[in-house]
């Protein structure tokens, strides 16, 4: 019996060890390009031309922060970075706020046409972004929004809302009905219930939505290429234009790309705990 127990313990240990080994390999596969980008961004153009980024392990003197100093003095890059912030942050806030309000209404408020309107929202999920590019561009041109940051924000908000409303409505609908009825019996109005009860309970789903929306907008290039001009283009478009103009200016592209990567990674880790809770919500009853 002891031998059987020992064999089972060894088998379980080997199984865990194999899983951990696979996870380590996967982690290295994901981290290696990031490490290569970071090291490349800290090497001069001549060093990058002579050899790969791994040569810094034998010649650490190649590393410096000169590229980042030059990047901060690059007016196009810095302007594009702040444009990206001015596009991503308002878009994320607007989508989360509007979707939370609409999700609560669709989940718990009775009003005429609620189911029909929600079906329209669900149907909008299958509409590709490309379908609306030209009609919206023409509309924005008539309204004077084409080539402006508010125009890019409005487009992202419009196409981000269907998924956001669908996600939060389904999450809010899983809340116990008795909890909301008890709050109403205690004299709580709908706005008070939404702010004091629904939002705290729905924090994991809201955090997950905010992360998804922020990452999508921050990394977007298609919408920005069409709706932004040279004064309102985000970092993705600016880096693409740098490639088109100069081709091999790795000393600008590498630090710019790493800067573009660091911000969404920092946002993800800041909301990681809520993100995991939101993804796992509903998986265990």
BELMO-V615598 format. One record per helix or strand of 3 or more residues. SS is the DSSP state (H for helix, E for strand). FROM is the first residue (numbers start at 1). LEN is the number of residues. If there is no record, write none. Layout:
<<SS:FROM:LEN> <SS:FROM:LEN>>
//
This chain:
<<H:2:40> <H:45:6> <H:53:5> <H:60:3> <H:66:7> <H:75:34> <H:114:13> <H:129:15> <H:149:25> <H:177:9> <H:190:12> <H:203:16> <H:222:6> <H:235:12> <H:250:21> <H:272:9>>
//
